[in-house]
Amino acid sequence: MLKTLLVMLVAISAGAIGDIFLTQGMKSTGDISAMNLRQILDTVFKALSNWRLILGTSMQAVYFGLWLAVLSWEDLSVALPLQALSYVVVAFLAQLYLGEHVGGMRWAGICLICVGVAMVTRSSVIQ
């Protein structure tokens, strides 16, 4: 279980960092929701050369590789809830690097999710 926790913490960190870079990259690339096809294609080509998007995608690939490794040795019913710990890391990094406001209600919900993760993790240790 310790191996699973350590690998998942590294994976979650890589995924969260990837999410931050992807968000920064897309915000600097532009909103693609209200564009015509030509503008969307221009934005896509601009995005493909954006270093933040490239780094974010690379970090997501690291996350995915580590996730596959965890799935090769751990029960899905244990591994999947551990992914929920990413909510804590993402909320913290979003506040720190994106300047997002994460209010008390959101933190309370994140803490509630973490309690559930602890219960699932504890149940796999007891068996």
N, C-alpha and C positions, 0 to 999 in steps of 0.2 A: 504494500500500500504506500510506503514511503516513496518508492520509485515513481509510482503513479502521481502522487502529489507534487513531487519535484518537477517531473516532466510537464505536468499540466500547468504548473506555475510559470515555467519558461514559455510554454505554448501560449498561455493566456497573455503574458506580457508581450510576446511577439505579435499576437493578434491585435491587442489594444494599441500598440505603437503603430501597427499597420493601419488601423482604423483612423488614428489621428492624422497620419500622413495622407491617407486617401481623402479625408475631409478637407484638410488644408489644400491639397492639390485640386480638388473639384471646386472649392470656393474661389481659388485663383484662376481656374480655367473658365468658369462661367456657368450660369444656369442654363440647362438644356431643356427645360420644361416648356418654354413658349417660343420655340424656334421652328423655322421651316427646315426641310431636309438639307439644304445646302449649308445652313448655319450649323446644324447638328454635325454634319460631316467635318466642317472646319474645326468645330470644337473637339471632336474626336481626335483629329490629327494633332491638334494643339495638346490634348491630354496625353497622347502617346509619347510626347517628348518632355513632359513635365516630370522633373526629377522626384518630386514628392509622390506622384502617382506611381512611378516606377519603384521607389523605395517602399511605399505602402503595399504594393502588390507583392514585392519580394518578401516582406515581413509576413504577409498573409500566407505565402507559400511555405515559409518556415513553420507557421502555426499548423497548417494543414498536414505537413509531413510529421510533425510531432503528434498531432491528433491521431493520425493513422497508426503510429507506433503504439500509442496508448491503447487503441482499439485492438491491437494484436495480442495484448496480454490481460486486459482488464474487462470486466463485465460492462456492457453498455449502460446498464441501470445504475452503475456507480460512476462511470466516466462522464456521462452526459450531464448529470447534475453539477459535477465539478466545473463544467464550462460556465455555469452561472456566476462563478467568482469573477468572471470578466466584467460583470456589471460594476463591481467596486473599482477595478482598475480603470475602466473606460470613464466612469464618472469623475474619478480623481484627475485623470489626464485631461479630460475635456474642460474641467475647471481651470487647470493649471496652464494648458497650452492653447486652448481655444477660447478661453474667457467665458465659457458657458456658466450660467447660474444653475447650480444643483441645489434645490431647496430642501428643507427639512423633511417634507413629505416624501420626496424622491429618495433621500438617504434612508428614511425609515423603511421604505419598500425594499431597498437594496439590502438592508440589514435583515429583514424578514426572509428574503431569499437565501442569505448566507446561513441563517439558522436552519433552514430546510436542507441546505447542502451539508451542514455539519451533522444533521440527523441521518442523512443517507450515508455519509461517509462512516459515521459511527456504527451504523447497522451492518456495514460490510466488514468491519473489524471484528465485531462480536461473533459473526458466523464462523 
